[in-house]
Amino acid sequence: MKATTYEQLEKISNDALKGAVRPHALGFVLSALEFTLRRLRRRRHITGKELCEAVRDLAAREYGLMAKEVLEAWGVDNTETVGRIVFALVDAGLMTKTEEDTPADFERVFNFEESFAPAAILKAARDVRPRSKKKS
């Protein structure tokens, strides 16, 4: 029997991340990657900084003023943790990296306290709007 996506993420969370990060966080990082790729004119490699910013922006859009609390409940309280998640997903074959990508790419990309302050969240929610659907 094949494992569900959640079960797969749960195994990565438990094995590679020692249970410090909930499976939801891994799924959210994958969603942030797709969120970023959809915003590009053409697909390309995403840097650690870009992915961290996508996690921040998507969290602001999806969870509003509760974004920081949601991420922290999942075990994500800094950008270095996003990097640990990414490399666990790479090791599991769910993401890819280049030879130049390192965990250092995720160090201190932004400060969680500042980025998830109410004023910053409200600005991010305004700036990161869903794409308008084209009319047929």
C-alpha positions as CSV (number, residue, x, y, z in Angstrom):
1,M,0.0,0.0,0.0
2,K,1.4,3.4,-1.0
3,A,1.8,6.1,1.7
4,T,-0.3,9.2,1.4
5,T,1.4,12.5,0.9
6,Y,0.7,13.4,4.5
7,E,2.2,10.1,5.7
8,Q,5.3,10.7,3.5
9,L,5.7,14.2,5.0
10,E,5.2,12.8,8.5
11,K,8.0,10.3,7.9
12,I,10.3,13.0,6.7
13,S,9.3,15.2,9.7
14,N,10.0,12.4,12.2
15,D,13.1,10.9,10.6
16,A,15.0,13.8,9.0
17,L,13.8,16.6,11.3
18,K,13.5,14.5,14.5
19,G,9.9,15.6,15.0
20,A,10.9,19.2,15.6
21,V,8.8,20.4,12.6
22,R,5.2,19.2,12.0
23,P,4.4,17.7,8.6
24,H,2.1,20.6,7.8
25,A,5.2,22.9,7.6
26,L,6.8,20.6,5.0
27,G,3.6,20.8,2.9
28,F,3.5,24.5,3.4
29,V,7.1,24.9,2.1
30,L,6.2,22.9,-1.0
31,S,3.1,25.1,-1.5
32,A,5.3,28.2,-1.1
33,L,7.6,26.8,-3.8
34,E,4.7,26.3,-6.2
35,F,3.3,29.8,-5.2
36,T,6.6,31.3,-6.3
37,L,6.9,29.3,-9.5
38,R,3.4,30.4,-10.5
39,R,4.3,34.0,-10.2
40,L,7.3,33.8,-12.6
41,R,7.1,34.4,-16.3
42,R,9.0,31.2,-16.8
43,R,10.1,28.4,-14.5
44,R,13.6,28.6,-13.1
45,H,15.6,27.7,-10.0
46,I,14.4,29.5,-6.8
47,T,17.0,30.7,-4.3
48,G,16.8,30.1,-0.6
49,K,16.1,33.8,-0.1
50,E,13.2,33.7,-2.6
51,L,11.7,30.6,-1.0
52,C,11.9,32.1,2.5
53,E,10.2,35.2,1.2
54,A,7.5,33.1,-0.4
55,V,6.9,31.3,2.9
56,R,6.5,34.7,4.6
57,D,4.2,36.1,1.9
58,L,2.1,33.0,1.5
59,A,1.7,32.8,5.3
60,A,0.6,36.4,5.4
61,R,-1.9,35.8,2.7
62,E,-3.3,32.5,4.0
63,Y,-3.2,33.2,7.8
64,G,-3.2,37.0,8.1
65,L,-2.4,38.2,11.6
66,M,-2.1,34.6,12.8
67,A,0.7,33.8,10.3
68,K,3.5,33.8,12.9
69,E,1.5,31.7,15.4
70,V,0.6,29.2,12.7
71,L,4.2,28.8,11.6
72,E,5.5,28.6,15.1
73,A,2.9,25.9,16.0
74,W,4.3,23.9,13.1
75,G,7.9,24.4,14.5
76,V,9.0,27.1,12.1
77,D,10.3,30.2,13.9
78,N,13.1,31.3,11.7
79,T,14.3,31.1,8.1
80,E,17.0,28.6,9.1
81,T,14.2,26.1,9.9
82,V,12.8,26.7,6.4
83,G,16.3,25.7,5.1
84,R,16.3,22.5,7.2
85,I,12.9,21.6,5.8
86,V,14.1,22.3,2.2
87,F,17.1,20.1,2.6
88,A,15.0,17.3,4.2
89,L,12.7,17.5,1.2
90,V,15.7,17.4,-1.2
91,D,17.0,14.3,0.6
92,A,13.6,12.7,0.2
93,G,13.5,13.5,-3.5
94,L,10.6,15.9,-3.2
95,M,12.6,19.0,-4.1
96,T,15.8,19.6,-6.1
97,K,18.8,21.7,-5.5
98,T,21.8,22.9,-7.4
99,E,25.4,22.3,-6.4
100,E,25.6,25.9,-5.2
101,D,22.6,25.6,-2.8
102,T,23.6,25.4,0.9
103,P,21.9,25.7,4.2
104,A,23.6,29.1,4.6
105,D,21.3,30.5,1.9
106,F,18.5,30.4,4.5
107,E,20.4,32.1,7.3
108,R,18.8,35.3,8.7
109,V,16.8,36.0,5.5
110,F,14.3,38.0,7.5
111,N,13.4,38.5,11.2
112,F,10.2,36.7,12.1
113,E,9.2,39.3,14.8
114,E,9.5,42.2,12.3
115,S,8.1,40.3,9.3
116,F,5.0,39.1,11.1
117,A,4.2,42.3,13.0
118,P,0.6,43.4,12.3
119,A,1.7,46.3,10.0
120,A,4.0,44.1,8.0
121,I,1.3,41.4,7.6
122,L,-1.3,43.9,6.4
123,K,1.2,45.3,3.9
124,A,2.1,41.8,2.7
125,A,-1.5,40.8,2.4
126,R,-2.1,43.9,0.1
127,D,1.0,43.3,-1.9
128,V,0.5,39.6,-2.4
129,R,-2.8,39.3,-4.1
130,P,-4.0,36.2,-5.9
131,R,-3.7,36.3,-9.6
132,S,-6.9,37.4,-11.3
133,K,-8.5,34.7,-13.3
134,K,-8.7,35.3,-17.0
135,K,-12.2,35.4,-18.4
136,S,-12.9,32.9,-21.1
